[in-house]
Amino acid sequence: MAEQIRPDQIELAQRLEKELADRGLLIAGGWAGFRVLVIPKDAPQIQLDEMRNAFFAGAQHLFTAIMSVLEPGQEPTQKDLERFDKIDKELRTYLAEFERAYGMGGRMQ
C-alpha cells in the first residue's frame, strides 16, 4: 500500500498549485502539487524528469483532445457538454482511486 499523505503535504501542494495558477502556470502548479504529494523526496533526477514529462504529456493530450472534439461555434453544444461530463467522470474515478491508494479520504476535491 502507498504511504499516506499528511495534511501538511496537502496544504503545501494546494498553496503551490494556487500560487502558480495565479501566475498563469496551471499545469506547472498541478505538477508541483503532484510532486509534493506523490514523489519521494529522495527520488533521483531521472525519475523527476520522466514523471514531469508524463504529467505534462497527459495534460497536453487532454487539452488537445478537448479542443479537437469541440463542435464548431462559440457556444458549447449539448454534445460538448456531454463530452466534458465524461471527462469529469473519468477524472473523478481516477481521483477516487488515487485517494484510496494514498489514504486521503476525499481531501483533494
VOVO-748691 format. One record per residue: residue number from 1; residue in three letters; x, y, z of N, C-alpha, C in turn. Coordinates in Angstrom, 3 decimals. Example, Ala and Ser with C-alpha at 12.3 -4.5 7.8 and 13.67 -1.06 7.14 Angstrom:
BEGIN
+-----+------+----------+----------+----------+----------+----------+----------+----------+----------+----------+
! seq ! type !     n.xx !     n.yy !     n.zz !    ca.xx !    ca.yy !    ca.zz !     c.xx !     c.yy !     c.zz !
+-----+------+----------+----------+----------+----------+----------+----------+----------+----------+----------+
!   1 !  ALA !   13.190 !   -5.690 !    7.800 !   12.300 !   -4.500 !    7.800 !   13.200 !   -3.300 !    7.800 !
!   2 !  SER !   12.850 !   -2.250 !    7.080 !   13.670 !   -1.060 !    7.140 !   12.900 !    0.030 !    7.870 !
+-----+------+----------+----------+----------+----------+----------+----------+----------+----------+----------+
END
This chain:
BEGIN
+-----+------+----------+----------+----------+----------+----------+----------+----------+----------+----------+
! seq ! type !     n.xx !     n.yy !     n.zz !    ca.xx !    ca.yy !    ca.zz !     c.xx !     c.yy !     c.zz !
+-----+------+----------+----------+----------+----------+----------+----------+----------+----------+----------+
!   1 !  MET !    0.843 !   -1.193 !    0.000 !    0.000 !    0.000 !    0.000 !    0.874 !    1.238 !    0.000 !
!   2 !  ALA !    0.421 !    2.260 !   -0.665 !    1.159 !    3.516 !   -0.731 !    1.155 !    4.199 !    0.635 !
!   3 !  GLU !    2.155 !    5.022 !    0.849 !    2.273 !    5.776 !    2.095 !    1.188 !    6.841 !    2.164 !
!   4 !  GLN !    0.603 !    7.023 !    3.350 !   -0.450 !    8.025 !    3.495 !    0.125 !    9.426 !    3.383 !
!   5 !  ILE !   -0.658 !   10.298 !    2.800 !   -0.262 !   11.690 !    2.634 !   -0.731 !   12.480 !    3.846 !
!   6 !  ARG !    0.162 !   13.293 !    4.372 !   -0.136 !   14.074 !    5.575 !   -0.883 !   15.363 !    5.218 !
!   7 !  PRO !   -1.685 !   15.874 !    6.149 !   -2.407 !   17.132 !    5.896 !   -1.486 !   18.298 !    5.536 !
!   8 !  ASP !   -0.302 !   18.387 !    6.135 !    0.605 !   19.484 !    5.806 !    1.103 !   19.382 !    4.361 !
!   9 !  GLN !    1.219 !   18.165 !    3.851 !    1.613 !   17.991 !    2.460 !    0.499 !   18.480 !    1.525 !
!  10 !  ILE !   -0.731 !   18.163 !    1.886 !   -1.873 !   18.606 !    1.085 !   -1.934 !   20.132 !    1.075 !
!  11 !  GLU !   -1.737 !   20.740 !    2.238 !   -1.770 !   22.201 !    2.338 !   -0.674 !   22.837 !    1.476 !
!  12 !  LEU !    0.535 !   22.292 !    1.532 !    1.636 !   22.800 !    0.715 !    1.318 !   22.643 !   -0.769 !
!  13 !  ALA !    0.830 !   21.484 !   -1.157 !    0.506 !   21.232 !   -2.562 !   -0.547 !   22.217 !   -3.048 !
!  14 !  GLN !   -1.582 !   22.437 !   -2.260 !   -2.646 !   23.351 !   -2.660 !   -2.135 !   24.789 !   -2.762 !
!  15 !  ARG !   -1.249 !   25.172 !   -1.853 !   -0.682 !   26.528 !   -1.903 !    0.163 !   26.719 !   -3.172 !
!  16 !  LEU !    1.009 !   25.723 !   -3.471 !    1.833 !   25.798 !   -4.690 !    0.962 !   25.865 !   -5.936 !
!  17 !  GLU !   -0.069 !   25.018 !   -5.982 !   -0.961 !   24.994 !   -7.136 !   -1.626 !   26.350 !   -7.344 !
!  18 !  LYS !   -2.104 !   26.949 !   -6.262 !   -2.786 !   28.247 !   -6.360 !   -1.817 !   29.341 !   -6.783 !
!  19 !  GLU !   -0.643 !   29.389 !   -6.159 !    0.324 !   30.434 !   -6.487 !    0.734 !   30.370 !   -7.955 !
!  20 !  LEU !    1.006 !   29.186 !   -8.440 !    1.421 !   29.041 !   -9.840 !    0.254 !   29.309 !  -10.795 !
!  21 !  ALA !   -0.936 !   28.832 !  -10.451 !   -2.104 !   29.086 !  -11.301 !   -2.374 !   30.583 !  -11.400 !
!  22 !  ASP !   -2.194 !   31.307 !  -10.295 !   -2.392 !   32.756 !  -10.308 !   -1.398 !   33.450 !  -11.235 !
!  23 !  ARG !   -0.271 !   32.811 !  -11.498 !    0.738 !   33.368 !  -12.403 !    0.571 !   32.834 !  -13.830 !
!  24 !  GLY !   -0.530 !   32.120 !  -14.091 !   -0.782 !   31.598 !  -15.424 !   -0.101 !   30.275 !  -15.696 !
!  25 !  LEU !    0.302 !   29.585 !  -14.647 !    1.007 !   28.311 !  -14.790 !    0.196 !   27.187 !  -14.144 !
!  26 !  LEU !   -0.990 !   26.971 !  -14.677 !   -1.913 !   25.984 !  -14.118 !   -1.332 !   24.571 !  -14.112 !
!  27 !  ILE !   -0.741 !   24.146 !  -15.225 !   -0.191 !   22.789 !  -15.310 !    1.038 !   22.666 !  -14.421 !
!  28 !  ALA !    1.889 !   23.678 !  -14.425 !    3.069 !   23.662 !  -13.547 !    2.643 !   23.599 !  -12.088 !
!  29 !  GLY !    1.557 !   24.267 !  -11.746 !    1.041 !   24.200 !  -10.376 !    0.556 !   22.810 !  -10.025 !
!  30 !  GLY !   -0.131 !   22.188 !  -10.970 !   -0.575 !   20.811 !  -10.745 !    0.607 !   19.875 !  -10.576 !
!  31 !  TRP !    1.630 !   20.074 !  -11.387 !    2.841 !   19.254 !  -11.273 !    3.503 !   19.453 !   -9.910 !
!  32 !  ALA !    3.613 !   20.703 !   -9.472 !    4.240 !   20.980 !   -8.177 !    3.477 !   20.282 !   -7.052 !
!  33 !  GLY !    2.145 !   20.360 !   -7.100 !    1.339 !   19.686 !   -6.083 !    1.492 !   18.182 !   -6.146 !
!  34 !  PHE !    1.462 !   17.639 !   -7.344 !    1.638 !   16.197 !   -7.538 !    2.991 !   15.748 !   -6.994 !
!  35 !  ARG !    4.025 !   16.526 !   -7.292 !    5.372 !   16.168 !   -6.831 !    5.438 !   16.123 !   -5.309 !
!  36 !  VAL !    4.851 !   17.110 !   -4.651 !    4.846 !   17.145 !   -3.183 !    4.103 !   15.951 !   -2.613 !
!  37 !  LEU !    2.974 !   15.613 !   -3.223 !    2.106 !   14.584 !   -2.661 !    2.530 !   13.155 !   -2.982 !
!  38 !  VAL !    3.177 !   12.939 !   -4.111 !    3.342 !   11.580 !   -4.599 !    4.794 !   11.111 !   -4.705 !
!  39 !  ILE !    5.681 !   11.982 !   -5.067 !    7.048 !   11.556 !   -5.369 !    7.913 !   11.628 !   -4.113 !
!  40 !  PRO !    8.642 !   10.561 !   -3.815 !    9.522 !   10.583 !   -2.632 !   10.557 !   11.713 !   -2.743 !
!  41 !  LYS !   10.883 !   12.308 !   -1.590 !   11.838 !   13.417 !   -1.570 !   13.207 !   13.016 !   -2.108 !
!  42 !  ASP !   13.558 !   11.750 !   -1.973 !   14.879 !   11.298 !   -2.406 !   14.858 !   10.689 !   -3.817 !
!  43 !  ALA !   13.814 !   10.967 !   -4.574 !   13.718 !   10.426 !   -5.933 !   14.876 !   10.955 !   -6.778 !
!  44 !  PRO !   15.458 !   10.092 !   -7.607 !   16.543 !   10.551 !   -8.468 !   16.030 !   11.510 !   -9.543 !
!  45 !  GLN !   16.910 !   12.338 !  -10.056 !   16.546 !   13.345 !  -11.051 !   15.891 !   12.720 !  -12.281 !
!  46 !  ILE !   16.371 !   11.563 !  -12.712 !   15.785 !   10.920 !  -13.897 !   14.312 !   10.582 !  -13.649 !
!  47 !  GLN !   13.979 !   10.152 !  -12.431 !   12.581 !    9.870 !  -12.102 !   11.764 !   11.155 !  -12.137 !
!  48 !  LEU !   12.290 !   12.223 !  -11.569 !   11.579 !   13.507 !  -11.591 !   11.354 !   13.974 !  -13.026 !
!  49 !  ASP !   12.391 !   13.884 !  -13.840 !   12.286 !   14.332 !  -15.236 !   11.244 !   13.516 !  -15.996 !
!  50 !  GLU !   11.288 !   12.201 !  -15.841 !   10.362 !   11.345 !  -16.586 !    8.927 !   11.499 !  -16.077 !
!  51 !  MET !    8.746 !   11.659 !  -14.780 !    7.394 !   11.849 !  -14.254 !    6.834 !   13.207 !  -14.674 !
!  52 !  ARG !    7.685 !   14.224 !  -14.698 !    7.238 !   15.543 !  -15.162 !    6.827 !   15.452 !  -16.633 !
!  53 !  ASN !    7.631 !   14.764 !  -17.441 !    7.274 !   14.591 !  -18.848 !    5.930 !   13.889 !  -18.983 !
!  54 !  ALA !    5.708 !   12.842 !  -18.205 !    4.442 !   12.111 !  -18.272 !    3.283 !   12.990 !  -17.827 !
!  55 !  PHE !    3.479 !   13.775 !  -16.768 !    2.433 !   14.657 !  -16.259 !    2.040 !   15.687 !  -17.319 !
!  56 !  PHE !    3.030 !   16.365 !  -17.876 !    2.742 !   17.384 !  -18.886 !    2.197 !   16.761 !  -20.163 !
!  57 !  ALA !    2.677 !   15.580 !  -20.533 !    2.156 !   14.905 !  -21.723 !    0.678 !   14.569 !  -21.535 !
!  58 !  GLY !    0.314 !   14.129 !  -20.352 !   -1.092 !   13.846 !  -20.067 !   -1.945 !   15.102 !  -20.168 !
!  59 !  ALA !   -1.437 !   16.195 !  -19.610 !   -2.163 !   17.466 !  -19.686 !   -2.290 !   17.928 !  -21.133 !
!  60 !  GLN !   -1.209 !   17.803 !  -21.891 !   -1.228 !   18.199 !  -23.302 !   -2.231 !   17.355 !  -24.087 !
!  61 !  HIS !   -2.228 !   16.054 !  -23.825 !   -3.164 !   15.175 !  -24.518 !   -4.606 !   15.574 !  -24.207 !
!  62 !  LEU !   -4.909 !   15.775 !  -22.929 !   -6.276 !   16.120 !  -22.557 !   -6.698 !   17.438 !  -23.194 !
!  63 !  PHE !   -5.843 !   18.449 !  -23.128 !   -6.190 !   19.746 !  -23.706 !   -6.409 !   19.638 !  -25.215 !
!  64 !  THR !   -5.505 !   18.969 !  -25.889 !   -5.624 !   18.801 !  -27.339 !   -6.883 !   18.014 !  -27.691 !
!  65 !  ALA !   -7.159 !   16.964 !  -26.919 !   -8.355 !   16.163 !  -27.174 !   -9.618 !   16.996 !  -26.982 !
!  66 !  ILE !   -9.662 !   17.777 !  -25.928 !  -10.833 !   18.628 !  -25.688 !  -11.016 !   19.600 !  -26.847 !
!  67 !  MET !   -9.934 !   20.256 !  -27.233 !  -10.035 !   21.253 !  -28.292 !  -10.429 !   20.623 !  -29.628 !
!  68 !  SER !   -9.998 !   19.395 !  -29.874 !  -10.293 !   18.771 !  -31.168 !  -11.701 !   18.196 !  -31.262 !
!  69 !  VAL !  -12.353 !   17.954 !  -30.133 !  -13.696 !   17.374 !  -30.195 !  -14.807 !   18.397 !  -30.019 !
!  70 !  LEU !  -14.466 !   19.650 !  -29.769 !  -15.500 !   20.670 !  -29.620 !  -16.232 !   20.876 !  -30.941 !
!  71 !  GLU !  -17.518 !   21.067 !  -30.839 !  -18.332 !   21.346 !  -32.008 !  -18.021 !   22.770 !  -32.500 !
!  72 !  PRO !  -18.180 !   23.026 !  -33.799 !  -17.927 !   24.375 !  -34.322 !  -18.861 !   25.405 !  -33.677 !
!  73 !  GLY !  -18.380 !   26.619 !  -33.557 !  -19.177 !   27.699 !  -32.977 !  -18.563 !   28.166 !  -31.670 !
!  74 !  GLN !  -19.121 !   29.254 !  -31.153 !  -18.554 !   29.832 !  -29.942 !  -19.197 !   29.303 !  -28.666 !
!  75 !  GLU !  -20.441 !   28.910 !  -28.730 !  -21.132 !   28.399 !  -27.555 !  -21.012 !   26.881 !  -27.496 !
!  76 !  PRO !  -20.827 !   26.325 !  -26.306 !  -20.761 !   24.870 !  -26.209 !  -22.104 !   24.241 !  -26.594 !
!  77 !  THR !  -22.031 !   23.141 !  -27.338 !  -23.244 !   22.422 !  -27.724 !  -23.549 !   21.368 !  -26.656 !
!  78 !  GLN !  -24.702 !   20.743 !  -26.801 !  -25.067 !   19.657 !  -25.889 !  -24.031 !   18.537 !  -25.964 !
!  79 !  LYS !  -23.547 !   18.246 !  -27.162 !  -22.524 !   17.207 !  -27.352 !  -21.229 !   17.597 !  -26.624 !
!  80 !  ASP !  -20.843 !   18.876 !  -26.693 !  -19.660 !   19.356 !  -25.972 !  -19.826 !   19.120 !  -24.465 !
!  81 !  LEU !  -20.986 !   19.492 !  -23.954 !  -21.242 !   19.335 !  -22.524 !  -21.213 !   17.869 !  -22.104 !
!  82 !  GLU !  -21.747 !   16.997 !  -22.956 !  -21.706 !   15.564 !  -22.670 !  -20.263 !   15.062 !  -22.627 !
!  83 !  ARG !  -19.431 !   15.549 !  -23.541 !  -18.015 !   15.158 !  -23.541 !  -17.320 !   15.639 !  -22.273 !
!  84 !  PHE !  -17.594 !   16.875 !  -21.875 !  -17.000 !   17.395 !  -20.639 !  -17.444 !   16.572 !  -19.436 !
!  85 !  ASP !  -18.706 !   16.190 !  -19.406 !  -19.201 !   15.351 !  -18.313 !  -18.471 !   14.015 !  -18.266 !
!  86 !  LYS !  -18.216 !   13.436 !  -19.427 !  -17.500 !   12.156 !  -19.475 !  -16.053 !   12.315 !  -18.997 !
!  87 !  ILE !  -15.414 !   13.404 !  -19.390 !  -14.052 !   13.672 !  -18.910 !  -14.068 !   13.844 !  -17.397 !
!  88 !  ASP !  -15.031 !   14.605 !  -16.906 !  -15.156 !   14.814 !  -15.464 !  -15.335 !   13.487 !  -14.731 !
!  89 !  LYS !  -16.203 !   12.635 !  -15.232 !  -16.440 !   11.332 !  -14.596 !  -15.167 !   10.481 !  -14.598 !
!  90 !  GLU !  -14.471 !   10.459 !  -15.730 !  -13.244 !    9.666 !  -15.838 !  -12.188 !   10.152 !  -14.840 !
!  91 !  LEU !  -12.026 !   11.471 !  -14.752 !  -11.011 !   12.008 !  -13.848 !  -11.422 !   11.867 !  -12.378 !
!  92 !  ARG !  -12.700 !   11.981 !  -12.083 !  -13.156 !   11.767 !  -10.700 !  -12.950 !   10.309 !  -10.273 !
!  93 !  THR !  -13.157 !    9.386 !  -11.191 !  -12.909 !    7.969 !  -10.898 !  -11.434 !    7.754 !  -10.581 !
!  94 !  TYR !  -10.566 !    8.339 !  -11.403 !   -9.121 !    8.238 !  -11.138 !   -8.786 !    8.850 !   -9.779 !
!  95 !  LEU !   -9.324 !   10.029 !   -9.488 !   -9.023 !   10.705 !   -8.234 !   -9.472 !    9.869 !   -7.042 !
!  96 !  ALA !  -10.620 !    9.257 !   -7.132 !  -11.100 !    8.397 !   -6.043 !  -10.157 !    7.214 !   -5.829 !
!  97 !  GLU !   -9.674 !    6.621 !   -6.917 !   -8.709 !    5.517 !   -6.806 !   -7.411 !    6.001 !   -6.167 !
!  98 !  PHE !   -6.961 !    7.167 !   -6.575 !   -5.739 !    7.755 !   -6.025 !   -5.892 !    8.004 !   -4.526 !
!  99 !  GLU !   -7.023 !    8.604 !   -4.146 !   -7.257 !    8.909 !   -2.730 !   -7.331 !    7.643 !   -1.890 !
! 100 !  ARG !   -7.952 !    6.601 !   -2.418 !   -7.991 !    5.325 !   -1.687 !   -6.578 !    4.767 !   -1.519 !
! 101 !  ALA !   -5.792 !    4.806 !   -2.580 !   -4.439 !    4.237 !   -2.548 !   -3.552 !    4.986 !   -1.553 !
! 102 !  TYR !   -3.764 !    6.289 !   -1.403 !   -2.897 !    7.090 !   -0.532 !   -3.575 !    7.473 !    0.778 !
! 103 !  GLY !   -4.721 !    6.863 !    1.075 !   -5.393 !    7.091 !    2.353 !   -5.813 !    8.529 !    2.579 !
! 104 !  MET !   -6.334 !    9.155 !    1.534 !   -6.665 !   10.567 !    1.639 !   -8.138 !   10.843 !    1.946 !
! 105 !  GLY !   -8.998 !    9.914 !    1.717 !  -10.397 !   10.058 !    2.084 !  -11.106 !   11.291 !    1.536 !
! 106 !  GLY !  -10.951 !   11.599 !    0.254 !  -11.713 !   12.674 !   -0.367 !  -11.215 !   14.084 !   -0.080 !
! 107 !  ARG !   -9.988 !   14.258 !    0.344 !   -9.495 !   15.582 !    0.703 !   -9.007 !   16.405 !   -0.476 !
! 108 !  MET !   -8.842 !   15.827 !   -1.656 !   -8.297 !   16.554 !   -2.809 !   -9.359 !   17.372 !   -3.521 !
! 109 !  GLN !  -10.612 !   17.061 !   -3.373 !  -11.665 !   17.740 !   -4.131 !  -11.990 !   19.001 !   -3.449 !
+-----+------+----------+----------+----------+----------+----------+----------+----------+----------+----------+
END
